[in-house]
Amino acid sequence: MVYAIDDPRLIAEIENGVPLAVLEERLRPGKVGARDSIDTWSDQSSKGFIGADEELVPLIYSDWQTVEAAGTTHTDIANGVRGLFSVWHKNRVAKWWKNRNYRANVASVEKNGFIYVESGIFTAGSQSCPWGCSRIGNNSGYIIRPDPDMDMDKVRMNMELLTAGFARDMMEKHMPENDLRELDQLRERQQSNDPLYATLSTLLPHLIEEHHFFEGKGTPYRADPAILIPALGLASCVIPKLVPVTKLVPFCEFVPYFLWCFVL
């Protein structure tokens, strides 16, 4: 990175034509306050692209340092995510021709010690780029880093709940207290420096490549570069050895279909 964190050129590159104050307002949960401003961008995110108190410049600066330390680039990461989407699409089409059954078409693979799985939640519409670019996308799936000390099927179920905008409000009244506690613990883990998963969307490659943006730690939609880089095989440093996953099983009883998984 050629810029210091307080370099006006860095701020100008992050803004990309949108004043920083306006941009941060757009990125916060529910686009807080924007309805009362002169900002005309209206495609708000209920969960936000960053947390309510997060600042965009330190976030992007820190992630940029992670990318450079790994010896890769934002473009390489964006292309890696695009390649993953292509693999998912081919697997889904192959399953459809074999089964003629949409419910069996969710693709999941295991590579580089990480689990790649498509989302089991139907999304309600799409999300446009908050910089005002003519790009849209929706939630597509996850990259999960296995943890031998955790029930990964339960983790996968909870991360679906966290990223489905309506689910927390709908489920909270009916979930046992212990399940709610586990949901909160996963949220806290995601906001730490040791997240378990990265959320992928079809808008993400554009956000990474054009805006150097992986979303904030205060949102369940963050795709932390510390997970993306080794998962996509882009790190020049040694990737920590992870517990291998030999079999993925159906889960998510709360979604309209099961996820049938296989190893690539």
HULINFEN-V268733 format. One record per helix or strand of 3 or more residues. SS is the DSSP state (2 for helix, 1 for strand). FROM is the first residue (numbers start at 0). LEN is the number of residues. If there is no record, write none. Layout:
BEGIN
ss | from | len
SS | FROM | LEN
SS | FROM | LEN
END
This chain:
BEGIN
ss | from | len
2 | 7 | 8
2 | 19 | 8
2 | 28 | 3
2 | 33 | 3
2 | 55 | 14
2 | 73 | 26
2 | 101 | 3
1 | 107 | 4
1 | 113 | 5
1 | 138 | 7
2 | 151 | 12
2 | 166 | 5
2 | 176 | 14
1 | 196 | 5
2 | 203 | 8
2 | 224 | 7
END
